[in-house]
């Protein structure tokens, strides 16, 4: 007989929530948005297949001849290595979804690599895969709501480790005790430093969460073989609460609706830049605008955007040499959108990143945080952009959301357009259509129906 709730530790209560979760708990809107997140995550993963770091990682994870889970683009590896590679693909372009809490930002779709590998390794149904993915969203988002750690110097992968471990175990059909152990092992072992996203950025910016996805699957495999983790990982002596502080979170009261509170990127850029880049597109479309005549660019935004990508406490953002630095530099991103009218993967070609026109214009960008805008975040993502030309002509655009934000959710049709644009170089129209149809009806198919199609990506070029 299971112990009563009051005598169960917090990770055991989290595990019961995960074990009892069922896809029927999702509202129709949440289920549709969950499938849109799968489609979007698959699309951004496919779009990164040719990236040099991903080619290097693929060589590494296939070197030992491991099997058990499919690699996007074909081939196989051990489930934990497949989780790392597939999550690295979906993370590399920095074009994935996000969840905005007051003191934390994370990317719940980062968990798909772990959930997909875990589900495939046991021959799970698409319904079980989707359920586990929804569990990952709920755990990742809710821990970020109540226990942010960014201002303490730790990375958002810290909360994500509990989500990855629990969701991978749920996808593998493990019981409550095993899910608790998987979450405890992964959460204990993956308290990560925020330096990953400050200063001069390295490849690890895009690989920190794939590492957690890998560890989540391995923790679930350990738990399946009887290995235990700290049962008081949250509330115990020197547990998670010693880091994050006290908070209230009743897992027995949780649903699976948090996916509807996540947002999807319209521009291939760090999440807090999205509305500002919309404003830049607005200005560029105004009559009389000339990018070659810009004298200064002034953006007023919310404090988190200024702090992380605008030159605030996480470092100057005007030294931009690499893709990792470019997609976390708001001055660079504003400059390239004002010049090119868009920010997509092609803008991150090495020669475009360091081109004189972009480098010169970004030095004319000034970014200022606003208390009013900060108070309205995360319910709104406010941006007030002014561009002044050399002759004194002023252009201005203001916005507080964008297509893909919670106030303007992405439709399946719009998500399909983004998916097709990213996947087209690696998959012909027929394969893209079959992938989209399979994802939309995945609850009635085995998860292998999806992985078999993902294995074909890259074999045929459109």
Residue pairs with C-beta under 8 A, 6 or more apart in sequence:
2 8
2 16
2 176
3 12
5 13
5 16
5 252
8 16
9 180
9 231
9 232
9 233
9 234
9 235
9 236
10 232
10 233
10 234
10 235
10 249
10 251
11 162
11 180
11 183
11 184
11 187
11 229
11 231
11 232
11 233
11 234
12 176
12 177
12 180
12 231
13 250
13 251
13 252
14 139
14 162
14 166
14 179
14 180
14 183
14 251
15 166
15 176
15 177
15 179
15 180
15 183
16 176
16 251
16 252
17 135
17 138
17 251
17 252
17 254
18 132
18 135
18 139
18 166
18 167
18 169
18 170
18 179
18 183
19 170
19 175
19 176
19 179
21 131
21 132
21 134
21 135
21 138
21 170
21 256
22 131
23 31
23 127
23 130
23 131
23 134
23 443
25 255
25 256
26 34
26 134
26 256
26 257
26 259
27 257
27 260
29 260
30 134
30 256
30 257
30 259
30 260
31 130
31 443
32 412
33 259
33 260
33 262
33 409
34 130
34 133
34 134
34 137
34 259
35 130
35 412
35 439
35 440
35 442
36 264
36 410
36 411
36 412
36 415
37 97
37 108
37 109
37 112
37 133
37 137
37 259
37 262
37 264
38 112
38 130
38 133
38 439
38 442
39 412
39 415
39 416
39 419
39 435
39 436
39 439
39 440
40 96
40 97
40 109
40 264
40 410
40 415
40 418
40 419
41 90
41 96
41 97
41 109
41 112
42 72
42 90
42 419
42 423
42 435
42 439
42 454
43 418
43 419
43 420
43 422
43 423
44 89
44 90
44 93
44 95
44 96
44 422
45 72
45 86
45 89
45 90
46 72
46 73
46 89
46 422
46 423
46 426
46 427
46 457
46 458
47 93
47 95
47 345
47 422
47 423
47 425
47 426
48 54
48 88
48 89
48 90
48 92
48 93
49 72
49 73
49 89
49 426
49 457
49 458
50 425
50 426
51 92
51 93
53 88
53 92
53 203
53 206
53 207
54 85
54 88
54 89
54 92
57 84
57 85
57 88
57 207
58 71
58 73
58 75
58 85
61 71
61 77
61 78
61 81
61 82
61 84
61 85
62 71
62 75
62 76
62 77
64 78
64 81
66 76
66 77
66 78
66 81
67 76
67 77
67 78
68 76
68 77
68 78
68 79
68 82
68 117
68 120
68 121
69 76
69 77
69 78
69 79
69 81
69 82
69 83
69 116
69 117
69 120
69 121
69 451
70 76
70 82
70 120
70 451
70 452
70 454
70 455
71 77
71 82
71 85
71 86
71 455
72 85
72 86
72 89
72 454
72 455
72 457
73 426
73 454
73 455
73 457
73 458
74 455
74 456
74 457
74 458
74 459
75 455
76 82
77 85
79 117
79 118
79 120
79 121
79 217
79 221
80 117
80 214
80 215
80 217
80 218
80 221
81 214
82 113
82 116
82 117
82 120
83 113
83 114
83 116
83 117
83 118
83 168
83 210
83 213
83 214
83 216
83 217
84 113
84 210
84 211
84 213
84 214
85 113
85 210
86 112
86 113
86 116
86 117
86 213
87 110
87 111
87 112
87 113
87 114
87 209
87 210
87 213
87 214
88 113
88 206
88 207
88 210
89 113
90 96
90 109
90 110
90 112
90 113
91 107
91 110
91 206
91 207
91 209
91 210
92 206
93 268
93 345
93 422
94 206
94 268
94 269
94 270
94 327
94 328
95 265
95 268
95 345
95 422
96 107
96 109
96 110
96 265
97 107
97 108
97 109
97 262
97 263
97 264
97 265
98 105
98 106
98 107
98 262
98 263
98 265
98 271
99 105
99 106
99 107
99 108
99 137
99 140
99 141
99 144
99 258
99 261
99 262
99 263
100 263
100 271
100 377
100 378
100 381
101 141
101 144
101 145
101 148
101 378
102 145
102 148
102 377
102 378
103 148
103 150
103 151
104 144
104 145
104 148
104 149
104 150
104 156
104 159
105 144
105 150
105 156
105 271
105 272
105 304
105 308
106 140
106 141
106 144
106 156
106 157
106 159
106 160
107 156
107 209
107 271
108 136
108 137
108 140
108 141
108 163
108 258
108 259
108 262
109 262
110 160
110 209
110 210
110 212
110 213
111 133
111 136
111 137
111 140
111 160
111 163
111 164
111 167
111 213
111 216
112 133
112 136
113 210
113 213
113 214
114 136
114 164
114 167
114 168
114 171
114 212
114 213
114 214
114 216
114 217
115 129
115 132
115 133
115 136
115 167
115 168
115 171
116 129
116 171
116 447
116 450
116 451
117 168
117 213
117 217
118 124
118 132
118 167
118 168
118 169
118 171
118 172
118 216
118 217
118 220
119 128
119 129
119 132
119 171
119 172
119 447
120 447
120 448
120 451
121 172
121 217
122 171
122 172
122 173
123 446
123 447
123 448
124 171
124 172
124 173
124 446
124 447
125 443
125 445
125 446
125 447
126 442
126 443
126 444
126 445
126 446
126 447
126 449
126 450
127 442
127 443
127 444
128 170
128 171
128 173
128 447
129 171
129 442
129 447
129 450
130 442
130 443
131 170
131 256
132 167
132 168
132 170
132 171
133 167
133 171
134 256
134 259
135 163
135 166
135 167
135 170
135 256
136 163
136 164
136 166
136 167
137 163
137 256
137 258
137 259
137 262
138 254
138 255
138 256
138 257
138 258
138 259
139 159
139 162
139 163
139 166
139 167
140 159
140 160
140 162
140 163
141 258
141 261
141 262
142 249
142 254
142 258
143 159
143 162
143 163
143 249
144 156
144 159
146 247
146 248
146 249
147 159
147 240
147 241
147 244
147 245
147 247
147 249
148 244
149 155
149 156
149 158
149 159
149 243
149 244
150 156
150 194
152 243
152 244
153 193
153 194
153 195
154 191
154 192
154 193
154 194
154 243
155 192
155 193
155 194
155 196
155 197
155 208
157 190
157 192
157 196
157 208
157 209
157 211
157 212
158 190
158 191
158 192
158 243
160 209
160 212
161 186
161 187
161 189
161 190
161 191
161 212
161 215
161 216
162 183
162 186
162 187
163 216
164 186
164 212
164 213
164 215
164 216
164 217
165 182
165 183
165 184
165 185
165 186
165 187
165 215
165 216
165 219
165 220
166 179
166 182
166 183
167 216
168 182
168 213
168 216
168 217
168 219
168 220
169 178
169 179
169 182
169 183
169 219
169 220
169 223
169 224
170 179
171 220
172 220
172 221
172 224
174 182
174 220
174 223
174 224
178 220
178 223
178 224
179 223
180 229
180 231
181 219
181 222
181 223
181 227
181 228
181 229
182 216
182 219
182 220
182 222
182 223
182 229
183 219
183 229
183 233
184 228
184 229
184 230
184 231
184 233
185 219
185 222
185 223
185 227
185 229
186 212
186 215
186 216
186 219
186 229
187 229
187 233
187 240
188 229
188 230
188 233
189 215
189 219
190 211
190 212
190 215
191 243
192 208
192 212
196 202
196 204
196 205
196 208
197 205
197 308
197 314
197 328
198 314
198 315
199 314
199 315
200 315
200 319
200 325
201 322
201 324
201 325
201 328
202 324
203 324
205 324
205 328
206 324
219 229
223 229
230 236
230 239
232 239
233 239
233 240
234 240
234 241
235 241
241 247
260 406
260 409
261 406
262 406
263 271
263 274
263 404
263 405
263 406
264 404
264 410
264 415
264 418
265 271
265 274
265 404
266 274
266 277
266 278
266 402
266 403
266 404
267 273
267 274
267 277
267 278
267 333
267 337
267 342
267 343
267 344
268 327
268 343
268 344
268 345
268 347
268 348
269 277
269 327
269 333
269 343
270 308
270 309
270 327
270 328
270 330
270 333
272 301
272 302
272 304
272 305
272 308
272 309
272 330
272 381
273 305
273 309
273 330
273 333
273 334
274 381
274 402
274 404
274 405
275 381
275 382
275 383
275 399
275 400
275 401
275 402
275 405
276 299
276 301
276 305
276 330
276 333
276 334
276 383
276 385
277 333
277 334
277 337
277 343
278 383
278 397
278 399
278 402
279 299
279 383
279 384
279 385
279 397
279 398
279 399
280 334
280 337
280 338
280 385
280 397
281 337
281 341
281 342
282 385
282 397
282 399
283 289
283 338
283 385
283 387
283 395
283 396
283 397
284 291
284 337
284 338
284 341
286 395
286 397
288 393
288 395
289 387
289 389
289 395
290 389
291 338
291 339
291 361
292 357
293 389
293 390
293 391
294 338
294 361
294 364
294 387
294 388
294 389
294 390
295 364
295 388
295 389
295 390
296 364
296 366
296 387
296 388
297 334
297 335
297 338
297 361
297 364
297 365
297 366
297 385
297 386
297 387
297 388
298 365
298 366
298 368
298 385
298 386
298 387
298 388
299 310
299 330
299 334
299 365
299 366
299 367
299 368
299 383
299 384
299 385
299 386
300 368
300 369
300 370
300 373
300 383
300 384
300 385
301 310
301 330
301 367
301 368
301 369
301 370
301 373
301 382
301 383
301 384
302 369
302 370
302 373
302 374
302 376
302 377
302 381
302 382
303 312
303 369
303 371
303 373
303 374
303 377
304 374
304 377
305 330
305 367
305 369
305 381
306 312
306 367
306 368
306 369
307 313
307 314
307 369
308 314
308 328
309 317
309 328
309 329
309 330
309 333
310 317
310 330
310 331
310 367
310 369
311 317
311 318
311 330
311 331
311 367
312 369
317 325
317 328
317 329
317 330
317 331
317 332
318 329
318 331
318 332
318 362
318 363
319 325
320 326
320 329
320 332
320 353
320 354
320 359
320 362
321 353
321 354
322 353
323 348
323 350
323 353
325 332
326 332
326 333
326 348
326 353
327 333
327 348
329 362
330 365
330 367
331 362
331 363
331 365
331 367
332 353
332 358
332 362
333 343
334 362
334 365
334 385
335 358
335 361
335 362
335 364
335 365
336 343
336 347
336 352
336 358
337 343
338 361
338 387
339 357
339 358
339 361
340 347
344 421
345 422
346 352
347 353
352 358
370 382
370 384
372 382
373 380
373 382
373 383
373 384
376 382
376 400
379 406
380 400
380 401
380 407
381 400
381 401
381 402
381 405
382 398
382 399
382 400
383 397
383 398
383 399
383 400
384 396
384 397
384 398
385 396
385 397
385 398
386 394
386 395
386 396
387 394
387 395
387 396
388 394
388 395
389 395
401 407
401 408
402 408
403 410
403 414
404 410
404 414
412 440
416 436
419 432
419 436
420 432
423 432
423 435
423 457
424 432
424 462
425 461
425 462
426 457
426 458
426 461
426 462
427 435
427 456
427 457
427 458
427 460
427 462
428 460
428 461
428 462
429 462
431 453
431 456
431 457
431 460
434 453
435 450
435 453
435 454
435 457
438 445
438 449
438 450
438 453
439 450
442 449
442 450
